[in-house]
Amino acid sequence: MGNLFLMSDFLNWIILFLLFASPIAFVIGIILIAVSKDTRKFGIKLLIGSVITFIIGFGTCLASMNI
């Protein structure tokens, strides 16, 4: 049972990293869209990916909470 606890902690750290990295990627995506037309497509892809990652990370965080 000890290994299950360690795996839960590891997953929580991954989720925490996703929740911090996603808003940073979102802001970078907005900057890339605003700066030039050359980076606009990459900025849109970055925005979409960061929103999806935030939704998945936040949903997983809520699902793993003990009520």
OpenMM code with the backbone's topology and positions (N, CA, C; nanometers):
from openmm import Vec3, app, unit

residues = "MET GLY ASN LEU PHE LEU MET SER ASP PHE LEU ASN TRP ILE ILE LEU PHE LEU LEU PHE ALA SER PRO ILE ALA PHE VAL ILE GLY ILE ILE LEU ILE ALA VAL SER LYS ASP THR ARG LYS PHE GLY ILE LYS LEU LEU ILE GLY SER VAL ILE THR PHE ILE ILE GLY PHE GLY THR CYS LEU ALA SER MET ASN ILE".split()
positions = [
    Vec3(0.0817, -0.1204, 0.0000),
    Vec3(0.0000, 0.0000, 0.0000),
    Vec3(0.0853, 0.1257, 0.0000),
    Vec3(0.2107, 0.1161, 0.0424),
    Vec3(0.2969, 0.2324, 0.0457),
    Vec3(0.3269, 0.2864, -0.0935),
    Vec3(0.3383, 0.1957, -0.1927),
    Vec3(0.3673, 0.2401, -0.3287),
    Vec3(0.2509, 0.3173, -0.3890),
    Vec3(0.1301, 0.2811, -0.3528),
    Vec3(0.0129, 0.3521, -0.4026),
    Vec3(0.0125, 0.4962, -0.3530),
    Vec3(0.0530, 0.5167, -0.2288),
    Vec3(0.0608, 0.6522, -0.1738),
    Vec3(0.1653, 0.7348, -0.2476),
    Vec3(0.2797, 0.6758, -0.2773),
    Vec3(0.3843, 0.7474, -0.3482),
    Vec3(0.3402, 0.7840, -0.4890),
    Vec3(0.2672, 0.6955, -0.5553),
    Vec3(0.2183, 0.7239, -0.6891),
    Vec3(0.1165, 0.8372, -0.6851),
    Vec3(0.0353, 0.8425, -0.5834),
    Vec3(-0.0617, 0.9507, -0.5686),
    Vec3(0.0094, 1.0843, -0.5505),
    Vec3(0.1143, 1.0857, -0.4709),
    Vec3(0.1923, 1.2087, -0.4534),
    Vec3(0.2562, 1.2517, -0.5843),
    Vec3(0.3086, 1.1556, -0.6593),
    Vec3(0.3718, 1.1856, -0.7872),
    Vec3(0.2706, 1.2455, -0.8850),
    Vec3(0.1522, 1.1894, -0.8903),
    Vec3(0.0482, 1.2430, -0.9790),
    Vec3(0.0056, 1.3827, -0.9350),
    Vec3(-0.0007, 1.4058, -0.8059),
    Vec3(-0.0355, 1.5389, -0.7568),
    Vec3(0.0690, 1.6416, -0.7972),
    Vec3(0.1970, 1.6040, -0.7965),
    Vec3(0.3019, 1.6972, -0.8385),
    Vec3(0.2911, 1.7276, -0.9876),
    Vec3(0.2566, 1.6268, -1.0676),
    Vec3(0.2386, 1.6497, -1.2120),
    Vec3(0.1210, 1.7434, -1.2354),
    Vec3(0.0125, 1.7208, -1.1658),
    Vec3(-0.1057, 1.8066, -1.1801),
    Vec3(-0.0730, 1.9494, -1.1366),
    Vec3(-0.0011, 1.9636, -1.0279),
    Vec3(0.0380, 2.0960, -0.9799),
    Vec3(0.1254, 2.1677, -1.0821),
    Vec3(0.2180, 2.0951, -1.1431),
    Vec3(0.3021, 2.1546, -1.2474),
    Vec3(0.2181, 2.2000, -1.3658),
    Vec3(0.1209, 2.1188, -1.4070),
    Vec3(0.0344, 2.1567, -1.5190),
    Vec3(-0.0479, 2.2805, -1.4870),
    Vec3(-0.0940, 2.2902, -1.3645),
    Vec3(-0.1742, 2.4058, -1.3270),
    Vec3(-0.0922, 2.5344, -1.3219),
    Vec3(0.0384, 2.5241, -1.2967),
    Vec3(0.1226, 2.6437, -1.2993),
    Vec3(0.1753, 2.6745, -1.4396),
    Vec3(0.2041, 2.5721, -1.5182),
    Vec3(0.2612, 2.5928, -1.6513),
    Vec3(0.1562, 2.6393, -1.7515),
    Vec3(0.0336, 2.5986, -1.7337),
    Vec3(-0.0706, 2.6321, -1.8299),
    Vec3(-0.0995, 2.7819, -1.8398),
    Vec3(-0.1161, 2.8551, -1.7303),
    Vec3(-0.1365, 3.0004, -1.7440),
    Vec3(-0.0157, 3.0733, -1.8024),
    Vec3(0.1035, 3.0232, -1.7734),
    Vec3(0.2235, 3.0842, -1.8308),
    Vec3(0.2235, 3.0664, -1.9824),
    Vec3(0.1908, 2.9460, -2.0291),
    Vec3(0.1827, 2.9209, -2.1730),
    Vec3(0.0708, 3.0041, -2.2361),
    Vec3(-0.0378, 3.0248, -2.1627),
    Vec3(-0.1490, 3.1061, -2.2136),
    Vec3(-0.1041, 3.2501, -2.2369),
    Vec3(-0.0320, 3.3066, -2.1420),
    Vec3(0.0166, 3.4439, -2.1554),
    Vec3(0.1176, 3.4552, -2.2697),
    Vec3(0.2058, 3.3571, -2.2819),
    Vec3(0.3018, 3.3574, -2.3926),
    Vec3(0.2286, 3.3486, -2.5261),
    Vec3(0.1232, 3.2676, -2.5323),
    Vec3(0.0434, 3.2578, -2.6546),
    Vec3(-0.0214, 3.3897, -2.6920),
    Vec3(-0.0739, 3.4598, -2.5949),
    Vec3(-0.1350, 3.5910, -2.6224),
    Vec3(-0.0299, 3.6890, -2.6730),
    Vec3(0.0879, 3.6863, -2.6138),
    Vec3(0.1961, 3.7748, -2.6587),
    Vec3(0.2369, 3.7409, -2.8020),
    Vec3(0.2483, 3.6121, -2.8336),
    Vec3(0.2859, 3.5729, -2.9690),
    Vec3(0.1809, 3.6146, -3.0717),
    Vec3(0.0551, 3.6098, -3.0356),
    Vec3(-0.0507, 3.6526, -3.1279),
    Vec3(-0.0443, 3.8034, -3.1493),
    Vec3(-0.0161, 3.8775, -3.0447),
    Vec3(-0.0172, 4.0231, -3.0532),
    Vec3(0.1067, 4.0804, -3.1223),
    Vec3(0.2190, 4.0092, -3.1174),
    Vec3(0.3449, 4.0658, -3.1649),
    Vec3(0.3535, 4.0713, -3.3172),
    Vec3(0.3390, 3.9584, -3.3842),
    Vec3(0.3546, 3.9601, -3.5293),
    Vec3(0.2677, 3.8540, -3.5949),
    Vec3(0.2526, 3.8674, -3.7250),
    Vec3(0.1718, 3.7716, -3.7999),
    Vec3(0.2468, 3.6400, -3.8213),
    Vec3(0.3793, 3.6441, -3.8152),
    Vec3(0.4576, 3.5221, -3.8353),
    Vec3(0.4357, 3.4212, -3.7232),
    Vec3(0.4189, 3.4684, -3.6026),
    Vec3(0.4041, 3.3785, -3.4879),
    Vec3(0.2579, 3.3581, -3.4476),
    Vec3(0.1662, 3.4084, -3.5253),
    Vec3(0.0240, 3.4013, -3.4898),
    Vec3(-0.0286, 3.2571, -3.4858),
    Vec3(0.0083, 3.1746, -3.5851),
    Vec3(-0.0405, 3.0357, -3.5873),
    Vec3(0.0118, 2.9572, -3.4673),
    Vec3(0.1401, 2.9756, -3.4365),
    Vec3(0.1968, 2.9066, -3.3201),
    Vec3(0.1329, 2.9568, -3.1910),
    Vec3(0.1045, 3.0851, -3.1838),
    Vec3(0.0398, 3.1411, -3.0655),
    Vec3(-0.0991, 3.0844, -3.0432),
    Vec3(-0.1733, 3.0663, -3.1520),
    Vec3(-0.3079, 3.0083, -3.1406),
    Vec3(-0.2988, 2.8630, -3.0944),
    Vec3(-0.2038, 2.7878, -3.1490),
    Vec3(-0.1855, 2.6491, -3.1058),
    Vec3(-0.1474, 2.6430, -2.9578),
    Vec3(-0.0633, 2.7355, -2.9164),
    Vec3(-0.0219, 2.7402, -2.7760),
    Vec3(-0.1394, 2.7744, -2.6848),
    Vec3(-0.2241, 2.8672, -2.7281),
    Vec3(-0.3431, 2.9023, -2.6489),
    Vec3(-0.4372, 2.7830, -2.6343),
    Vec3(-0.4647, 2.7160, -2.7446),
    Vec3(-0.5560, 2.6010, -2.7405),
    Vec3(-0.4997, 2.4906, -2.6516),
    Vec3(-0.3705, 2.4620, -2.6675),
    Vec3(-0.3078, 2.3580, -2.5850),
    Vec3(-0.3079, 2.3921, -2.4375),
    Vec3(-0.2837, 2.5187, -2.4057),
    Vec3(-0.2801, 2.5566, -2.2643),
    Vec3(-0.4187, 2.5525, -2.2011),
    Vec3(-0.5203, 2.5892, -2.2759),
    Vec3(-0.6569, 2.5819, -2.2221),
    Vec3(-0.6968, 2.4364, -2.1999),
    Vec3(-0.6657, 2.3495, -2.2944),
    Vec3(-0.6977, 2.2073, -2.2781),
    Vec3(-0.6220, 2.1492, -2.1595),
    Vec3(-0.4943, 2.1836, -2.1470),
    Vec3(-0.4140, 2.1341, -2.0355),
    Vec3(-0.4672, 2.1843, -1.9023),
    Vec3(-0.5091, 2.3101, -1.8968),
    Vec3(-0.5637, 2.3641, -1.7724),
    Vec3(-0.6932, 2.2931, -1.7346),
    Vec3(-0.7799, 2.2686, -1.8316),
    Vec3(-0.9061, 2.1996, -1.8031),
    Vec3(-0.8803, 2.0585, -1.7530),
    Vec3(-0.7889, 1.9866, -1.8182),
    Vec3(-0.7571, 1.8503, -1.7753),
    Vec3(-0.6933, 1.8514, -1.6361),
    Vec3(-0.5982, 1.9408, -1.6134),
    Vec3(-0.5321, 1.9462, -1.4829),
    Vec3(-0.6264, 1.9857, -1.3712),
    Vec3(-0.7108, 2.0849, -1.3962),
    Vec3(-0.8045, 2.1289, -1.2936),
    Vec3(-0.9105, 2.0220, -1.2665),
    Vec3(-0.9576, 1.9576, -1.3725),
    Vec3(-1.0562, 1.8496, -1.3551),
    Vec3(-0.9988, 1.7322, -1.2791),
    Vec3(-0.8744, 1.6977, -1.3060),
    Vec3(-0.8099, 1.5887, -1.2342),
    Vec3(-0.7884, 1.6259, -1.0888),
    Vec3(-0.7540, 1.7499, -1.0649),
    Vec3(-0.7345, 1.7966, -0.9279),
    Vec3(-0.8660, 1.7876, -0.8502),
    Vec3(-0.9742, 1.8305, -0.9117),
    Vec3(-1.1037, 1.8215, -0.8441),
    Vec3(-1.1469, 1.6774, -0.8226),
    Vec3(-1.1180, 1.5917, -0.9194),
    Vec3(-1.1587, 1.4512, -0.9080),
    Vec3(-1.0797, 1.3789, -0.7993),
    Vec3(-0.9557, 1.4204, -0.7749),
    Vec3(-0.8728, 1.3488, -0.6761),
    Vec3(-0.8888, 1.4038, -0.5357),
    Vec3(-0.9669, 1.5084, -0.5175),
    Vec3(-0.9875, 1.5640, -0.3839),
    Vec3(-1.0770, 1.4728, -0.3015),
    Vec3(-1.0451, 1.4608, -0.1760),
    Vec3(-1.1285, 1.3826, -0.0841),
    Vec3(-1.2360, 1.4736, -0.0258),
    Vec3(-1.3590, 1.4337, -0.0432),
    Vec3(-1.4703, 1.5149, 0.0073),
    Vec3(-1.5067, 1.4693, 0.1460),
] * unit.nanometer
topology = app.Topology()
chain = topology.addChain("A")
for resn in residues:
    res = topology.addResidue(resn, chain)
    for name in ("N", "CA", "C"):
        topology.addAtom(name, app.Element.getBySymbol(name[0]), res)
